[in-house]
Amino acid sequence: MIAFPAGTTAWIAGGVTDMRRGMNTLALAVQQGLGRDLHGGEIFCFRGR
C-alpha cells in the first residue's frame, strides 16, 4: 500500500485511457480536461484496458 500525505486529492479517470499516449499527452489532458495544476500536490490515476 502506498501512503500519501493527509489532505492529498486523488483523481481517477473513468473509462479506458490509451496508455500509448505518453506522459506529456496525459499531462495535457489533465490540464485541459480538468483544469488542474500538475504541480498542486494532487494525484492523477489513469487505467488502460
N, C-alpha and C positions, 0 to 999 in steps of 0.2 A: 504494500500500500504506500502511496506517495502522500506525504503530509504537506499541506500548503499553509501559509500564514493565515491567521484569523482575519476574516473580512475579505478574503480573495474571492472574486466572482469568476465562475466558470461558465462559459458559453458553449453549448453543444449544438452543432449544426444538425438539423433534421434532414432526413433524406440521405442520398448517396452522393458523395463528393468524388470527382475524378482526381485521384491522388497523383496522377501523372502531371498535373498542372505545375507542381513545384512550389517551393516556399514563397517566392515573390508573388506569384499569382494568387495564392491563398491569402497572403497578407493584404493584397489589393482588394480581395473580396471582403475581408473584414472591414477595411477602411471605408469602402464604398457602400457595401451592402448593409452593414450595421452602424456605420458612422462612429466607430470606436477607435480610440488611440491604442496603437500596438504596444506602446511603452507605458501604459497606465496601470500595470500590475494585474491585468486580467488574464485568464487562461482561455484559449480557444481550441475546441476539440472538433476534429472532422473525422468522418468514417468513410472507408471505401466499401466496396461490395463484399 
